[in-house]
Amino acid sequence: MANIEIYTSPTCGYCHAAKRLLAQKGVSYTEVDVVRDPSRRPEMVSRAGGRRTVPQIFIDGDHVGGCDDLYALEEAGKLDPLLAA
């Protein structure tokens, strides 16, 4: 099973949608709340190539992008192979 990390904030609808999709896939993930732990935000921005919005999603250390990117992978049939790696 892949190692999934998602940077989020509690009031972000896109974060909830991304987590919902991952839950539907039955995969676990590590969530980093950048509001409760603001010291992690610079780490997220650095890892995400300068992106500052949440969510930012990583699968096995590779930056997938945000919620729209995650759903695009799902629609293209490319998410399941990433999650199974």
Number of C-alpha atoms within 10 A of each C-alpha: 10 16 17 20 20 25 23 26 20 11 9 12 14 16 20 16 16 22 21 12 15 17 12 9 12 10 15 15 17 11 15 19 17 19 14 11 10 11 10 14 19 13 13 23 16 11 16 19 10 11 14 13 16 22 29 25 27 22 18 14 12 13 15 20 19 22 22 14 14 20 16 13 16 14 10 9 11 13 18 12 11 16 18 10 10
